[in-house]
Amino acid sequence: MALSLPSSGEAREDRYAPLAEINVTPMVDVMLVLLVIFMITAPLLTVGVPLDLPKSQAAQLTASKKPVIISLNRHSEVFIGDERVGTDELEGRLSTLAAEDPGRIVYVRSDRTNTYAQLMNTLGLINRAGFSKVSLVAEAAVTPK
């Protein structure tokens, strides 16, 4: 048996050849981590006033414009979005928002411990400010199967 060695001018076949494929595994890993982060944080980006909402079996509404969200907590404090607003300045703030766009929907969230009179007073202020589209927000009721 004879063994032939390549001469100095011949190319060796066992040399490293660059790989022309793109490794997408790290990119997929990063995208999955971002997806999980956004799935966790998206529900937290809604209004942050903690309320114990009543249950309802009505269908959910979809809004095309950014709505005005009014919240009444169990201590009868009023919030526009996340910002606490005094009852004396509520109508003025709502009038300003209604002047910008009177067709916006106003969502009213109220703690279940609030009285009907407190809710009706707030709805009256919203109406006097110039809004005509008002919806009450409730959690979906769990129906037994």
DSSP file (Angstrom, degrees, kcal/mol; ACC not computed):
  #  RESIDUE AA STRUCTURE BP1 BP2  ACC     N-H-->O    O-->H-N    N-H-->O    O-->H-N    TCO  KAPPA ALPHA  PHI   PSI    X-CA   Y-CA   Z-CA
    1    1 A M              0   0    0      0, 0.0     2,-0.4     0, 0.0     0, 0.0   0.000 360.0 360.0 360.0 135.8    0.0    0.0    0.0
    2    2 A A        -     0   0    0      2,-0.0     2,-0.5     0, 0.0     0, 0.0  -0.863 360.0-151.9-115.3 148.5    1.3    3.4   -1.0
    3    3 A L        -     0   0    0     -2,-0.4     2,-0.5     2,-0.0     0, 0.0  -0.973   8.3-159.1-119.6 125.8    0.5    6.7    0.6
    4    4 A S        -     0   0    0     -2,-0.5    -2,-0.0     0, 0.0     0, 0.0  -0.921   4.6-155.9-110.1 130.2    0.6    9.8   -1.5
    5    5 A L        -     0   0    0     -2,-0.5     2,-0.1     1,-0.1    -2,-0.0  -0.769  27.6-105.9 -98.2 142.8    1.0   13.2    0.1
    6    6 A P        -     0   0    0      0, 0.0    -1,-0.1     0, 0.0     6,-0.1  -0.389  35.5-119.5 -68.6 146.1   -0.2   16.4   -1.6
    7    7 A S    >   -     0   0    0      1,-0.1     3,-1.1    -2,-0.1     0, 0.0  -0.274  32.3 -97.0 -76.6 172.2    2.5   18.5   -2.9
    8    8 A S  T 3  S+     0   0    0      1,-0.3    -1,-0.1    -2,-0.0     0, 0.0   0.743 121.6  53.4 -66.0 -23.7    2.9   22.1   -1.7
    9    9 A G  T 3  S+     0   0    0      2,-0.1    -1,-0.3     0, 0.0     2,-0.2   0.632  90.0  91.5 -86.4 -15.2    1.0   23.5   -4.6
   10   10 A E  S <  S-     0   0    0     -3,-1.1     2,-0.3     1,-0.1     0, 0.0  -0.561  77.9-119.3 -84.8 145.8   -2.2   21.4   -4.2
   11   11 A A        -     0   0    0     -2,-0.2     2,-0.4     1,-0.0    -2,-0.1  -0.603  24.0-125.2 -82.8 141.9   -5.1   22.5   -2.1
   12   12 A R    >   -     0   0    0     -2,-0.3     3,-0.7     1,-0.1    -1,-0.0  -0.698   8.2-149.3 -86.8 138.6   -6.1   20.4    0.9
   13   13 A E  T 3  S+     0   0    0     -2,-0.4    -1,-0.1     1,-0.2    -2,-0.0   0.641  89.7  66.5 -82.1 -15.5   -9.7   19.3    1.0
   14   14 A D  T 3  S+     0   0    0      2,-0.1    -1,-0.2     0, 0.0     3,-0.1   0.303  74.5 117.5 -91.7  11.0  -10.0   19.2    4.7
   15   15 A R  S <  S-     0   0    0     -3,-0.7     2,-0.3     1,-0.1    -4,-0.0  -0.335  78.6 -85.8 -73.2 160.4   -9.6   23.0    5.2
   16   16 A Y        -     0   0    0     -2,-0.0    -1,-0.1     1,-0.0    -2,-0.1  -0.490  40.5-162.4 -71.1 129.1  -12.4   25.0    6.7
   17   17 A A        -     0   0    0     -2,-0.3    -1,-0.0    -3,-0.1     2,-0.0  -0.950  27.3-110.0-110.6 133.3  -15.1   26.2    4.2
   18   18 A P        -     0   0    0      0, 0.0     2,-0.5     0, 0.0     0, 0.0  -0.315  27.3-124.5 -64.5 142.7  -17.3   29.1    5.3
   19   19 A L        -     0   0    0      1,-0.1     0, 0.0     2,-0.1     0, 0.0  -0.778  17.0-163.1 -89.9 124.7  -20.9   28.2    6.0
   20   20 A A        +     0   0    0     -2,-0.5     2,-0.3     2,-0.1    -1,-0.1   0.276  56.1 102.5 -94.8  10.6  -23.3   30.3    3.9
   21   21 A E        -     0   0    0      1,-0.0     2,-0.4     2,-0.0    -2,-0.1  -0.708  69.3-126.9 -96.1 147.4  -26.5   29.5    6.0
   22   22 A I        -     0   0    0     -2,-0.3     2,-0.8     2,-0.0    -2,-0.1  -0.785  15.2-135.9 -93.1 131.9  -28.0   32.0    8.5
   23   23 A N        +     0   0    0     -2,-0.4     4,-0.3     1,-0.1    -1,-0.0  -0.791  26.2 175.8 -88.4 108.9  -28.6   30.7   12.0
   24   24 A V     >  +     0   0    0     -2,-0.8     4,-2.5     1,-0.2     5,-0.2   0.458  54.3  95.3 -93.8  -2.3  -32.1   32.0   12.9
   25   25 A T  H  > S+     0   0    0      1,-0.2     4,-2.3     2,-0.2    -1,-0.2   0.912  84.5  47.8 -59.4 -45.8  -32.3   30.2   16.2
   26   26 A P  H  > S+     0   0    0      0, 0.0     4,-2.2     0, 0.0    -1,-0.2   0.896 112.3  50.5 -62.9 -36.4  -31.1   33.2   18.3
   27   27 A M  H  > S+     0   0    0     -4,-0.3     4,-2.4     2,-0.2    -2,-0.2   0.912 110.4  48.9 -66.5 -41.3  -33.5   35.5   16.5
   28   28 A V  H  X S+     0   0    0     -4,-2.5     4,-2.3     2,-0.2    -1,-0.2   0.897 110.1  52.6 -64.4 -40.0  -36.4   33.2   17.2
   29   29 A D  H  X S+     0   0    0     -4,-2.3     4,-2.0    -5,-0.2    -2,-0.2   0.927 110.5  46.7 -60.4 -45.8  -35.4   33.0   20.8
   30   30 A V  H  X S+     0   0    0     -4,-2.2     4,-2.4     1,-0.2    -2,-0.2   0.911 111.8  51.1 -63.8 -42.4  -35.4   36.8   21.2
   31   31 A M  H  X S+     0   0    0     -4,-2.4     4,-2.3     1,-0.2    -1,-0.2   0.887 109.4  50.1 -64.6 -38.9  -38.7   37.1   19.4
   32   32 A L  H  X S+     0   0    0     -4,-2.3     4,-2.2     2,-0.2    -1,-0.2   0.895 110.3  50.0 -66.6 -39.1  -40.3   34.5   21.7
   33   33 A V  H  X S+     0   0    0     -4,-2.0     4,-2.3     2,-0.2    -2,-0.2   0.924 111.9  48.0 -63.7 -43.9  -39.0   36.3   24.8
   34   34 A L  H  X S+     0   0    0     -4,-2.4     4,-2.7     2,-0.2     5,-0.2   0.892 109.7  53.4 -63.6 -39.2  -40.4   39.6   23.4
   35   35 A L  H  X S+     0   0    0     -4,-2.3     4,-2.2     2,-0.2    -1,-0.2   0.927 110.0  46.9 -61.0 -45.2  -43.7   38.0   22.7
   36   36 A V  H  X S+     0   0    0     -4,-2.2     4,-1.8     2,-0.2    -2,-0.2   0.914 111.9  51.0 -63.7 -42.8  -44.0   36.7   26.2
   37   37 A I  H  X S+     0   0    0     -4,-2.3     4,-2.4     1,-0.2    -2,-0.2   0.929 112.6  45.5 -60.9 -45.5  -43.1   40.1   27.7
   38   38 A F  H  X S+     0   0    0     -4,-2.7     4,-2.1     1,-0.2    -1,-0.2   0.852 109.9  54.5 -68.9 -33.5  -45.7   41.9   25.6
   39   39 A M  H  < S+     0   0    0     -4,-2.2    -1,-0.2    -5,-0.2    -2,-0.2   0.846 113.4  43.0 -67.0 -32.1  -48.4   39.3   26.4
   40   40 A I  H  < S+     0   0    0     -4,-1.8     4,-0.4    -5,-0.2    -2,-0.2   0.894 119.5  40.6 -79.2 -41.1  -47.7   39.9   30.1
   41   41 A T  H >X S+     0   0    0     -4,-2.4     4,-0.7    -5,-0.2     3,-0.5   0.735  96.9  76.4 -84.3 -21.8  -47.5   43.7   30.0
   42   42 A A  G >< S+     0   0    0     -4,-2.1     3,-1.2     1,-0.2     4,-0.2   0.909  95.6  47.7 -59.7 -45.2  -50.3   44.5   27.6
   43   43 A P  G >4 S+     0   0    0      0, 0.0     3,-0.9     0, 0.0    -1,-0.2   0.783 107.5  58.8 -66.4 -22.3  -53.2   43.9   30.1
   44   44 A L  G <4 S+     0   0    0     -3,-0.5    -2,-0.2    -4,-0.4    -3,-0.1   0.629  90.3  72.0 -79.3 -12.5  -51.3   46.0   32.6
   45   45 A L  G << S+     0   0    0     -3,-1.2    -1,-0.2    -4,-0.7     3,-0.1   0.486  80.3  92.0 -83.3  -1.8  -51.3   49.0   30.3
   46   46 A T  S <  S-     0   0    0     -3,-0.9     0, 0.0     1,-0.2     0, 0.0  -0.145 101.1 -47.7 -78.2-176.5  -55.0   49.6   30.7
   47   47 A V        -     0   0    0      1,-0.1    -1,-0.2     2,-0.0    35,-0.1  -0.287  52.2-151.4 -57.7 133.8  -56.5   51.9   33.4
   48   48 A G        +     0   0    0     -3,-0.1    -1,-0.1     2,-0.1    34,-0.1   0.158  53.6 119.8-100.6  18.9  -54.8   51.2   36.7
   49   49 A V        -     0   0    0     32,-0.2     2,-0.5     1,-0.0    23,-0.1  -0.747  65.1-129.5 -83.4 117.5  -57.5   52.2   39.1
   50   50 A P        +     0   0    0      0, 0.0     2,-0.3     0, 0.0    -2,-0.1  -0.541  40.3 164.0 -73.4 121.3  -58.3   49.0   41.1
   51   51 A L        -     0   0    0     -2,-0.5     2,-0.9    22,-0.1    22,-0.1  -0.939  43.5-131.3-133.5 154.8  -62.0   48.4   41.2
   52   52 A D        -     0   0    0     -2,-0.3    60,-2.0    87,-0.0    61,-0.1  -0.826  39.7-160.3-103.8  89.3  -64.3   45.5   42.0
   53   53 A L        -     0   0    0     -2,-0.9    85,-0.1    58,-0.2    58,-0.1  -0.364  15.9-113.3 -76.1 148.3  -66.5   45.7   38.9
   54   54 A P        -     0   0    0      0, 0.0    85,-2.4     0, 0.0     2,-0.3  -0.358  35.4-107.5 -72.3 161.7  -70.0   44.1   38.7
   55   55 A K  E     +a  139   0A   0     83,-0.2     2,-0.3    -2,-0.1    85,-0.2  -0.645  37.7 178.4 -92.8 148.0  -70.5   41.1   36.4
   56   56 A S  E     -a  140   0A   0     83,-2.4    85,-2.1    -2,-0.3    82,-0.0  -0.992  30.5-150.6-147.1 150.4  -72.5   41.3   33.1
   57   57 A Q        +     0   0    0     -2,-0.3    83,-0.1    83,-0.2     3,-0.1   0.239  59.8 121.6-104.2  12.0  -73.4   39.0   30.3
   58   58 A A  S    S-     0   0    0      1,-0.1    -2,-0.1     0, 0.0    83,-0.1  -0.367  71.8 -97.9 -72.3 154.7  -73.6   41.7   27.6
   59   59 A A        -     0   0    0      1,-0.1     2,-0.1    -2,-0.1    -1,-0.1  -0.392  43.0-103.1 -71.2 150.3  -71.3   41.5   24.6
   60   60 A Q        -     0   0    0     -2,-0.1     2,-0.3    -3,-0.1    -1,-0.1  -0.462  33.0-130.9 -75.4 147.1  -68.1   43.5   24.6
   61   61 A L        -     0   0    0     -2,-0.1     2,-0.4     2,-0.0    -1,-0.1  -0.695   9.0-146.4 -96.8 149.8  -68.0   46.7   22.6
   62   62 A T        -     0   0    0     -2,-0.3     2,-0.4     0, 0.0     0, 0.0  -0.965  13.4-156.1-114.6 134.6  -65.2   47.7   20.2
   63   63 A A        -     0   0    0     -2,-0.4    -2,-0.0     1,-0.1     3,-0.0  -0.888  15.2-163.5-113.6 139.9  -64.3   51.4   19.9
   64   64 A S  S    S+     0   0    0     -2,-0.4     2,-0.2     2,-0.1    -1,-0.1   0.801  78.9  50.4 -88.7 -31.8  -62.6   53.0   16.9
   65   65 A K  S    S-     0   0    0     38,-0.1    40,-0.1     1,-0.0    -2,-0.0  -0.663 102.7 -90.6-102.2 160.9  -61.5   56.2   18.7
   66   66 A K        -     0   0    0     -2,-0.2    -2,-0.1     1,-0.1    -1,-0.0  -0.588  52.3-138.4 -70.6 121.0  -59.6   56.4   21.9
   67   67 A P        -     0   0    0      0, 0.0     2,-0.5     0, 0.0    39,-0.2  -0.306   8.2-116.2 -80.8 163.4  -62.3   56.5   24.6
   68   68 A V  E     -b  106   0B   0     37,-2.5    39,-3.2    -2,-0.0     2,-0.6  -0.873  30.6-153.4 -93.3 128.6  -62.5   58.7   27.7
   69   69 A I  E     -b  107   0B   0     -2,-0.5    12,-3.2    37,-0.2     2,-0.5  -0.921  11.0-172.0-113.2 116.9  -62.4   56.4   30.8
   70   70 A I  E     -bC 108  80B   0     37,-3.3    39,-3.4    -2,-0.6     2,-0.4  -0.914   7.8-170.1-106.1 128.6  -64.0   57.7   34.0
   71   71 A S  E     -bC 109  79B   0      8,-2.4     8,-2.3    -2,-0.5     2,-0.5  -0.963  13.2-165.8-123.4 137.9  -63.5   55.6   37.1
   72   72 A L  E     -bC 110  78B   0     37,-2.6    39,-2.1    -2,-0.4     6,-0.2  -0.980  16.9-157.7-118.1 117.6  -65.2   55.9   40.5
   73   73 A N    >   -     0   0    0      4,-2.0     3,-1.9    -2,-0.5   -22,-0.1  -0.265  38.3 -89.0 -88.1-178.3  -63.4   53.9   43.3
   74   74 A R  T 3  S+     0   0    0      1,-0.3    -1,-0.1     2,-0.1   -23,-0.1   0.641 126.5  57.5 -68.1 -13.7  -65.0   52.7   46.5
   75   75 A H  T 3  S-     0   0    0      2,-0.1    -1,-0.3    39,-0.0     3,-0.1   0.200 118.2-109.8 -98.3  14.4  -64.0   56.0   48.3
   76   76 A S    <   +     0   0    0     -3,-1.9     2,-0.3     1,-0.2    -2,-0.1   0.725  68.2 149.8  62.4  26.1  -66.0   58.0   45.7
   77   77 A E        -     0   0    0      9,-0.0    -4,-2.0    10,-0.0     2,-0.4  -0.716  39.1-138.3 -85.6 141.5  -62.8   59.4   44.2
   78   78 A V  E     -CD  72  85B   0      7,-0.7     7,-3.0    -2,-0.3     2,-0.4  -0.831  19.1-171.9-106.7 138.1  -63.1   60.2   40.5
   79   79 A F  E     -CD  71  84B   0     -8,-2.3    -8,-2.4    -2,-0.4     2,-0.6  -0.977  19.7-154.3-128.0 140.3  -60.4   59.4   37.9
   80   80 A I  E >  S-CD  70  83B   0      3,-2.5     3,-1.8    -2,-0.4     2,-0.5  -0.960  83.4 -40.9-107.9 109.4  -60.1   60.4   34.2
   81   81 A G  T 3  S-     0   0    0    -12,-3.2   -32,-0.2    -2,-0.6   -10,-0.1  -0.635 125.3 -29.7  68.3-121.1  -57.8   57.6   33.0
   82   82 A D  T 3  S+     0   0    0     -2,-0.5     2,-0.5   -35,-0.1    -1,-0.3   0.424 117.4 102.0-102.4  -2.9  -55.3   57.1   35.8
   83   83 A E  E <  S-D   80   0B   0     -3,-1.8    -3,-2.5     1,-0.0     2,-0.3  -0.721  70.8-130.5 -93.3 125.4  -55.4   60.8   36.9
   84   84 A R  E     -D   79   0B   0     -2,-0.5     2,-0.4    -5,-0.2    -5,-0.3  -0.542  26.8-168.5 -72.8 133.3  -57.4   61.6   40.0
   85   85 A V  E     -D   78   0B   0     -7,-3.0    -7,-0.7    -2,-0.3     2,-0.1  -0.981  20.7-121.1-126.9 134.6  -59.7   64.6   39.5
   86   86 A G    >>  -     0   0    0     -2,-0.4     4,-0.8     1,-0.1     3,-0.8  -0.407  25.1-119.8 -69.1 150.9  -61.6   66.5   42.1
   87   87 A T  H 3> S+     0   0    0      1,-0.2     4,-0.5     2,-0.2     3,-0.2   0.794 112.4  58.4 -64.2 -26.9  -65.4   66.5   41.8
   88   88 A D  H 34 S+     0   0    0      1,-0.2     4,-0.3     2,-0.1    -1,-0.2   0.792 113.2  37.1 -73.3 -26.9  -65.3   70.3   41.5
   89   89 A E  H <> S+     0   0    0     -3,-0.8     4,-2.0     1,-0.1    -1,-0.2   0.440  93.6  89.9-102.6  -0.5  -63.1   70.3   38.4
   90   90 A L  H  X S+     0   0    0     -4,-0.8     4,-2.6    -3,-0.2     5,-0.2   0.930  86.6  48.4 -63.2 -47.8  -64.5   67.2   36.7
   91   91 A E  H  X S+     0   0    0     -4,-0.5     4,-2.4     1,-0.2    -1,-0.2   0.890 111.7  50.3 -63.8 -38.9  -67.1   68.9   34.7
   92   92 A G  H  > S+     0   0    0     -4,-0.3     4,-1.9     2,-0.2    -1,-0.2   0.908 111.9  47.1 -63.8 -42.4  -64.6   71.5   33.4
   93   93 A R  H  X S+     0   0    0     -4,-2.0     4,-2.0     1,-0.2    -2,-0.2   0.904 113.6  48.1 -66.1 -41.2  -62.2   68.8   32.4
   94   94 A L  H  X S+     0   0    0     -4,-2.6     4,-2.6     2,-0.2    -2,-0.2   0.877 108.5  54.4 -67.7 -36.3  -64.9   66.8   30.7
   95   95 A S  H  X S+     0   0    0     -4,-2.4     4,-2.0    -5,-0.2    -1,-0.2   0.896 108.0  50.4 -62.6 -39.4  -66.1   69.9   28.8
   96   96 A T  H  X S+     0   0    0     -4,-1.9     4,-1.4     2,-0.2    -2,-0.2   0.923 112.3  46.2 -63.5 -44.2  -62.6   70.5   27.5
   97   97 A L  H  X S+     0   0    0     -4,-2.0     4,-1.8     1,-0.2    -2,-0.2   0.878 112.2  51.0 -65.9 -37.4  -62.5   66.9   26.3
   98   98 A A  H  < S+     0   0    0     -4,-2.6    -1,-0.2     1,-0.2    -2,-0.2   0.841 105.4  56.1 -69.4 -32.5  -66.0   67.1   24.7
   99   99 A A  H  < S+     0   0    0     -4,-2.0    -1,-0.2     1,-0.2    -2,-0.2   0.854 107.0  50.6 -67.1 -33.3  -65.0   70.3   22.9
  100  100 A E  H  < S-     0   0    0     -4,-1.4    -2,-0.2     1,-0.2    -1,-0.2   0.933 138.5  -8.7 -68.3 -46.2  -62.1   68.5   21.3
  101  101 A D    ><  -     0   0    0     -4,-1.8     3,-1.4     1,-0.1    -1,-0.2  -0.679  58.3-176.8-156.3  93.6  -64.2   65.6   20.1
  102  102 A P  T 3  S+     0   0    0      0, 0.0    30,-0.7     0, 0.0    31,-0.4   0.645  82.4  66.6 -70.5 -12.6  -67.9   65.3   21.2
  103  103 A G  T 3  S+     0   0    0     28,-0.1   -38,-0.1    -5,-0.1    -5,-0.1   0.485  74.6 115.6 -86.3  -2.5  -68.3   61.9   19.4
  104  104 A R    <   -     0   0    0     -3,-1.4    29,-0.5    -7,-0.1     2,-0.3  -0.325  69.9-116.5 -66.0 149.7  -65.8   60.1   21.6
  105  105 A I        -     0   0    0    -40,-0.1   -37,-2.5    27,-0.1     2,-0.6  -0.695  21.0-147.9 -86.4 138.8  -67.2   57.3   23.8
  106  106 A V  E     -be  68 134B   0     27,-2.7    29,-3.0    -2,-0.3     2,-0.5  -0.945   7.3-158.1-108.4 121.1  -67.0   57.7   27.5
  107  107 A Y  E     -be  69 135B   0    -39,-3.2   -37,-3.3    -2,-0.6     2,-0.6  -0.873   6.1-158.1 -97.6 127.2  -66.6   54.5   29.5
  108  108 A V  E     -be  70 136B   0     27,-3.0    29,-2.7    -2,-0.5     2,-0.5  -0.928   8.2-173.0-109.9 122.1  -67.7   54.8   33.1
  109  109 A R  E     +b   71   0B   0    -39,-3.4   -37,-2.6    -2,-0.6     2,-0.4  -0.957   8.6 177.3-113.6 129.0  -66.2   52.3   35.6
  110  110 A S  E     -b   72   0B   0     27,-0.5   -37,-0.2    -2,-0.5   -36,-0.1  -0.995  32.8-111.9-135.5 139.4  -67.6   52.2   39.1
  111  111 A D    >   -     0   0    0    -39,-2.1     3,-1.7    -2,-0.4   -58,-0.2  -0.387  30.6-121.4 -64.2 145.3  -66.9   50.0   42.1
  112  112 A R  T 3  S+     0   0    0    -60,-2.0    -1,-0.1     1,-0.3   -59,-0.1   0.689 109.2  63.7 -65.7 -17.1  -69.8   47.8   43.0
  113  113 A T  T 3  S+     0   0    0    -61,-0.1    -1,-0.3     2,-0.1     2,-0.1   0.602  80.9 102.2 -83.3 -10.5  -70.0   49.3   46.5
  114  114 A N  S <  S-     0   0    0     -3,-1.7     2,-0.1   -42,-0.1   -40,-0.1  -0.389  76.9-112.4 -71.2 152.1  -70.9   52.8   45.1
  115  115 A T     >  -     0   0    0      1,-0.1     4,-1.7    -2,-0.1     5,-0.1  -0.383  18.7-115.2 -82.1 162.3  -74.5   53.9   45.3
  116  116 A Y  H  > S+     0   0    0      1,-0.2     4,-2.6     2,-0.2     5,-0.2   0.857 116.3  57.6 -62.1 -36.6  -76.8   54.4   42.4
  117  117 A A  H  > S+     0   0    0      2,-0.2     4,-2.3     1,-0.2    -1,-0.2   0.893 104.1  51.0 -64.5 -40.3  -76.9   58.1   43.3
  118  118 A Q  H  > S+     0   0    0      2,-0.2     4,-1.8     1,-0.2    -1,-0.2   0.918 112.7  46.4 -62.9 -42.4  -73.1   58.5   43.0
  119  119 A L  H  X S+     0   0    0     -4,-1.7     4,-2.4     1,-0.2    -2,-0.2   0.916 112.1  49.9 -66.3 -43.0  -73.2   56.9   39.6
  120  120 A M  H  X S+     0   0    0     -4,-2.6     4,-2.3     2,-0.2    -2,-0.2   0.867 107.9  54.0 -66.3 -36.0  -76.1   59.0   38.4
  121  121 A N  H  X S+     0   0    0     -4,-2.3     4,-2.0     2,-0.2    -1,-0.2   0.923 110.7  46.6 -61.5 -43.5  -74.4   62.2   39.5
  122  122 A T  H  X S+     0   0    0     -4,-1.8     4,-2.2     2,-0.2    -2,-0.2   0.914 111.3  50.9 -65.8 -42.4  -71.3   61.3   37.5
  123  123 A L  H  X S+     0   0    0     -4,-2.4     4,-2.1     1,-0.2    -1,-0.2   0.872 108.7  52.8 -63.3 -36.1  -73.4   60.4   34.5
  124  124 A G  H  X S+     0   0    0     -4,-2.3     4,-2.6     2,-0.2    -1,-0.2   0.902 108.4  49.9 -64.5 -41.1  -75.2   63.7   34.8
  125  125 A L  H  X S+     0   0    0     -4,-2.0     4,-1.8     2,-0.2    -2,-0.2   0.901 110.2  50.7 -62.7 -40.8  -71.9   65.6   34.8
  126  126 A I  H  X>S+     0   0    0     -4,-2.2     5,-1.7     2,-0.2     4,-0.7   0.909 112.0  47.0 -64.6 -41.4  -70.7   63.7   31.7
  127  127 A N  H ><5S+     0   0    0     -4,-2.1     3,-1.0     1,-0.2    -2,-0.2   0.917 111.4  50.2 -67.0 -44.1  -74.0   64.6   29.9
  128  128 A R  H 3<5S+     0   0    0     -4,-2.6    -1,-0.2     1,-0.2    -2,-0.2   0.809 103.2  61.8 -64.1 -28.9  -73.8   68.2   30.9
  129  129 A A  H 3<5S-     0   0    0     -4,-1.8    -1,-0.2    -5,-0.2    -2,-0.2   0.733 125.7 -98.4 -70.9 -20.9  -70.2   68.3   29.7
  130  130 A G  T <<5S+     0   0    0     -3,-1.0     2,-0.4    -4,-0.7    -3,-0.2   0.483  78.0 131.7 120.1   4.4  -71.4   67.5   26.1
  131  131 A F      < +     0   0    0     -5,-1.7    -1,-0.4     1,-0.1   -28,-0.1  -0.724  22.9 173.7 -89.6 138.1  -70.8   63.7   25.7
  132  132 A S        +     0   0    0    -30,-0.7     2,-0.8    -2,-0.4    -1,-0.1   0.566  63.4  73.4-115.5 -15.5  -73.7   61.7   24.3
  133  133 A K        +     0   0    0    -29,-0.5   -27,-2.7   -31,-0.4     2,-0.4  -0.852  61.1 160.7-104.3 101.3  -72.1   58.3   24.0
  134  134 A V  E     -e  106   0B   0     -2,-0.8     2,-0.4   -29,-0.2   -27,-0.2  -0.975  14.9-174.7-124.9 133.0  -71.7   56.8   27.4
  135  135 A S  E     -e  107   0B   0    -29,-3.0   -27,-3.0    -2,-0.4     2,-0.4  -0.977  19.9-134.6-127.4 141.4  -71.1   53.1   28.3
  136  136 A L  E     -e  108   0B   0     -2,-0.4     2,-0.4   -29,-0.2   -27,-0.2  -0.788  22.6-138.6 -93.6 137.3  -70.9   51.4   31.6
  137  137 A V        +     0   0    0    -29,-2.7   -27,-0.5    -2,-0.4     2,-0.3  -0.794  29.1 161.9-100.8 136.3  -68.1   48.9   32.1
  138  138 A A        -     0   0    0     -2,-0.4   -83,-0.2   -85,-0.1     2,-0.2  -0.957  39.2-103.3-142.9 160.6  -68.5   45.6   33.9
  139  139 A E  E     -a   55   0A   0    -85,-2.4   -83,-2.4    -2,-0.3     2,-0.2  -0.551  46.4 -97.1 -81.6 152.9  -66.6   42.3   34.0
  140  140 A A  E     -a   56   0A   0    -85,-0.2     2,-0.2    -2,-0.2   -83,-0.2  -0.510  41.1-120.6 -69.8 134.7  -67.9   39.4   32.1
  141  141 A A        -     0   0    0    -85,-2.1     2,-0.7    -2,-0.2    -1,-0.1  -0.526  19.7-122.5 -76.6 142.2  -69.9   37.0   34.3
  142  142 A V        -     0   0    0     -2,-0.2    -1,-0.1     0, 0.0   -85,-0.0  -0.776  27.2-156.1 -87.0 118.1  -68.7   33.5   34.6
  143  143 A T        -     0   0    0     -2,-0.7     2,-0.1     1,-0.0     0, 0.0  -0.802  17.8-118.6 -97.7 134.3  -71.5   31.2   33.4
  144  144 A P              0   0    0      0, 0.0    -1,-0.0     0, 0.0     0, 0.0  -0.433 360.0 360.0 -69.9 144.4  -71.5   27.6   34.7
  145  145 A K              0   0    0     -2,-0.1    -2,-0.0     0, 0.0     0, 0.0   0.418 360.0 360.0-100.8 360.0  -71.2   24.9   32.0
